[in-house]
Amino acid sequence: MRLTALELVNFRLWSELRLSLPGGSTAFVGANATGKTSILEAVWYAATLGSHRASADAVLVRAGESTAIVRAAVEHEGRSELVELEIVTHGRARTKLGGAPIGRRRDALGVVRAALFAPERLAVVRGDPGERRRFIDELLVQLHPRFYSVIREYERALRQRNSLLREAGGHAPTGLEAWDEAVANPGGELCAGRADAIRALAPPAAQAYRNVGGESELQARYAPKVAAPAEQEDAEAWARAIHEGLAARRADELARGTTLVGPHRDDVELSIGELPARTHASQGEAWLAALALVLGLHRAIAERVGTQPVLLLDDAFSLLDPERRERLGRCMPDGTHVLVAASDERELPTSQRWELGRVTVAGVHFDD
């Protein structure tokens, strides 16, 4: 897959930006606060319908405006596709595919596929479990876009069940069993999907960690908060496990007024060597591990979907020594469209041939 064009209107600090992109490896180089990270963020938004830097879409809209637009054109196996995503501060945002409006935004998923590294990815290694759940769900949705709806169905049911528990004031509310079902069914699907996604991710991430220069073994393991069934691809078995867990924790849930069982409490255990990465990884090890997880995500998508996603690297090289920069450059899969944001072109690995886009607040100029 190659991103051929990108257009931004009122996205972050860009009032208007139109880019025709060369293939291969492209580096956007410029000073801080010129908008180079926002270019990669926009591509990621086109791929996932979300930002890696913001939980609410409204902050992506340029100050003083009410609407932003991201248009991304991709080429894959001789076919060209165009996705247009409107972002609004209030109301319903419109979405177009090939210039034609579509009713469901989630139907745009899969047009653009991407893997993103940014400094914020360090939280996947060293942050709380929610960061790791978010990362694995990003992979899951790119492998199977239908999980975008499964995740939101689960989140809606969880909010409703929590509200019912809070309002019950420690007593068993009427209708709680129905909400057990509403949580367990999409929850079972989500657990089965996460287990499969981690199986796809773990081996290539471990290989990437070795290739980039990690000196120990990186391991990723699913750590659900219910008893995992023998057949981890069986969504119904996961749903039964959630049901049983809800029944076993009923008294605790009533006392605390919140749901204590389900995939919202899962974790992905990361270890380097024999030690937990969250508590024992050095800054350098955590940086390498986060890079390796993103490279693993890239390869998992390529192998499962048959599409080389666009590889987005924001400030990936700044904390690497020269040897590891070159090793990372050699790790970039052949045939992958790579987009990099960097403040200094001297950070770029010489093992890649770079098309340089000079970024200023006025726009992007590509070297001849």
N, C-alpha and C positions, 0 to 999 in steps of 0.2 A: 504494500500500500504506500502511495506517495501523496503527500499533501501538495497540491499544485497551486492553490491560491487561498488567501485569507483576507477577509475584509472585516474591519472593526469600525463601528460607529458608536461613539459615546461610551466606549468600554474602558473603564479605569480612567487613565489620563488622556487616552487617545480620543480626540473628537472625530477623527477620520483617518483610517490607515488602510491602504490597499497594497497587498504584496502578491507578486507572482514569484513562486518559489522554485529555485533550481532543485534538481534531484541530488541524491548523495547526502553529504554532510554539510549542514549550514550552521554557521555560528553568528549569532547576533551579539555584537560587541559594542559596549558603550558604558558611560559613567552610570553611577547609581541614580535612580529616580528618573531615568529617561524612558522607561516603559518596556524594556526588553523582556523582563519576567512576565509582564502582562500579555505579551505575544504568546508565550508558551502556555500561560494560564487559559487563554482563549481557545487554543487547540484542545487542551484538556477538557474544557467546558463542552466543546463540541463532541468529544468522545464520551463523556460521562454525565452530562447535564448538571455538573456541579464544579465548584472551585476547590482547589486544595488549600486555599488561603482564607476562605470565608465560608461560614455556615449558611449565610443568607444571601440570596441573589442580589438584593437591592443594593448592596455595597459595591457591586461591580459596575453600576451605572455611574457615569461621570457626574461629578458634583454639579448641581444646578439643572440636571436633565432628569426626565422621567422614564426614558426608554433607551436601551442600548441594543445593538444588533451584532451578532457574530455570524459571519458567513464563511463556510469552509468547503472547498472543493477538493475532492480526492480522486485519484486514479488507481484502479485495481483490476488487474487481469484484462486490460484493454477497455474497461468501462469507466466512465466518469460519473461522479455523483456529487450533488450539491446539497448541503444542509444549511438552513437559515434558522437561527434561534433568536427570538426576541427576548429581552430581559427587561422587566418592568419593576418600578418601585411600588406600584399598586395595581391590582386587577390581574387579569388573565393574560399571559404571554402567548403570542402566536408562534407557530412553528411551520416551516415549509420544507418540503423535499422536492428537489428538481424544480423549484419555483412555484409548486402547487401547495396550498395550505393542507395540513393534516390535522385531524381532530385530537389525536393523542400524542403528547410530546414524547412519550417513551418509545414511539414507533421510529424516532430518529436514531435510537441507539443501534450501534453496529455499523452505521455509515462510516464513521471515523473510529478507529481503534488506536489506542496510544498507551504507552507506559511512561510514567513521569517520575523523575527524581528531582527533588528540591530540598533545600536545607530543612524544611518542615518535616521531611520524611524521617529525620532522626527520632521523632516522637514515636514512630512505629516500633523502634528498637527499645527506646528508653522511657517511653511514656506509659500511660495507663492502658488497660485492656481495650478501652473504646477505640484507641488509635489503631490497634491491630485488627479489631473487628472491622473497622472502616476500610482498612487496606485490603483485607481478604474479600470483603464484599465488592470492592472495586474490581478485583479480578473476576469474581463470580459473575457480575453483571456483564463484563466484557466477554466472558466465555458463553454465557447464556442470558441474553438481554431480558428474558421474561422474569428473571429474579429481581429486576427493578420493581416490578409490581408486587412480588412476593414480600420483599422487604417492607414496602410501604403498607401492605395489608397487615403484616405482623405488628408494625409500629402503631398503626391505628387501633388494633385490637388491644395492644398492651396499654395504650393511653386510657382507653375506655375501662379496662379492667382495673387499672390503678385508681382511676377516679371513683369507681364503685367501691373499692376497698377503703379508700380514704373517707368517703362519705358514710361508710357503715359504722364508723366509730368503734371498731373492735368486735362487732357482732357479725354473724354470717349473713350476708345480704341475699335477698331473693334474686335468683337468676345468675348466681356466680358460676354454676356449672356450665351454662351456655357460653360464658366468656372463657371458661377453661378450654372449651372446644375451639372457640374463635382464635385463641392464642396458640393452642397446640398444633392445629393443622398447618398453618403457614410456618409455624416454628419448626415443625418436623421437616418440611421442605427445605427451610433455610439451613438447618443443621446438616442435612444430607448434602446440600450443595456446598457448604463450607468444607466439609470433610473431603469431598472430591476436589475442590479447588486447592486445598492444601497439599493433597497428594500430587497434583499437577505442579505446584510451586516448589515444593521442598527440594527435589533433586537438582533442578537447574539453578536454584538459588545457592545451594551448597557448592556446585561446580563453579559458579560465577565468583563466589567468595574466594575460592582457591585461586582462580585465574587472575583476579585483581590484586591478590597479594596477601590475603588473610593467612595467618600462620597456624590456625586451628580449624576445626570443623564447625561450620554453621549448620545448625539443625532447626527445623520448624516442625512443631507438632500441635495438632488440634487438642485443645483442653476444654471440652464442654463441661457444663455444670450439671449435667445429667448423665446417667450411666449409658455409655455408648453401646448401641446394639452390635451384635456380631456382624451383621451385614450393614456396613455404614452407608451404603447407597440407598437403603430402604427408608424412604421418608415416612412411611406409616409406622415403622418400628421406632423411629425417632419421636414421632407424635405420641405414641403410647408411653415412651419413657418420660416425656414432658408431662403427660397426664398423671402418671404415677408420682412424679416429683412434686407436682402441684398438690396432690392429695396428701403427700407426706409432710409438706410444709404448711398446710392449711392454717394451723393455729398460729404459727409464726407470722404468716402473711396478714392475718386478721389483726394481730397485735401491732404490727409495724405499718399496716396500711399500704403495702406495696407488693408487687409480684416478685418473688424471690427465685423463680425457676424459669428457665427459657434461654434462648440464644442471645438475649440482651446481656447475659452474664457470662458468656463464653470468653475464652482467651485463646491466643495462639502463643504457645510457649516457644521462645527463641533462646537457643543456647549457643555459646561459642566454646568449643571444647566441652568440658563437663559443667560449665558454670552458666547461670542465667544471664543472658545478655542485658536484661533490664537493669540489673544491680551491679554487674561486675565488668561490663564492657568499658574499655577506655573510650575517650572521644574518637580516637582514630579507628578503633575496632567497630564502634557503633556506626561511624560514617561508612566504612567499608561494607558492613552488614546491610545498611539501608540501601546502598548502591546494588549490592548483590540481590536483595529482594526485588528491586525494580527490574534488574536484568533477568531474574528468574520469572517474574510476571510476564515480561516481554516474550520469553521463550515459551512459557506455558500457553499464552494466547496463540503464538505462531504454530505450535504443535497441535493444539486442540482445534483451532478454527481454520488453520491453513492460510492465515493472513499474517504478514509481517507488520505488526503495528508500528506507528510512528514512535520513535524513541525521543523523549523530551528530557534534556539534562540542563537544569538550572543551577549554575554555580557549583557544578559537580566536582571541578578540578582544584578548587582553591585550597582545600585542606590536604591534598595528596602530594606526596613527594614526587620528584620527576619520574622515578622509575614506575611508580604506581599509576601516574598519569598515562604513561605509554602503555602500560598493561591494560588499563581501562580502554584506551583507544583501540587496542587489538582485540578487546572483548566485544566490541560492537559488531553485531551479526552482519555478515555480508548481505547486501541487498536491502538493508534497512534505511529508511529515510530518517536521518538524525537531525534534530534541531537543538541547538545549544545556546544558552545565554551565559555570557561571561563579561567581566569588567575589563579583562586584559587578555589580548590575543596570545600573549606569551604563555598563558596557562594551557593552551590547546595542545593536545597530543600531536606530535609530528607524524605519527603512524597513520593519520587520516589526512586526506586532502580536503581542505575547508573552503567553502564559498563564504566570504565574509560580508555580512550585512552591518554596516556602521549605523548605530542607532543614536539619534539625538531627539530632543523633544520635537523637532520639526519633521521627523520621519525616519525612514530607513533607506540607506544608499548602499547598493552592492558594488563591491570592487569590480573593475573591468577585468 
